[in-house]
Amino acid sequence: MDIEKIKYDIKEMIIQECEKDDFRPEDIDDDIELFSPSSGLELDSLDALAISMGLQKMYGVRLGDSKDFRRVVTTIEKLAQFVKNEKDG
C-alpha cells in the first residue's frame, strides 16, 4: 500500500467523519499531534470514536482499547504506518 495515499485518505476520512468541513486534507500536517490544540482540528472523544470507526470501515483495521488508540492515533504519519503495517501483514 502506498503510504502517501493512506495519509491522504485518512485525512479525508477525518474531515468527513468528524465534520471538519472547513479543512482540506492539505491543511492537516502529517506530524502534528491530532488531539492537541496546535492541530486546529479541535478533536474530542466523540471524534476519536468516529476516527476509529472510519478506520475499521475503510481498512478493516481495529484498534483494541483506548490505550491502543492513544498510542496509534497521535499523528497522521503514525496512523498511516499502523494501517500500512496491519494491511501488509
Buried (B, 14 or more C-beta within 10 A) or exposed (E): EEEEEBBBBBBBBBBEBBEBEEBEBEEBBBEBBBBEEEBBBEBEEEBBBBBBEBBEEBBEBEBEEEEEBEEBBBBBBBBBBBBBEBEEE
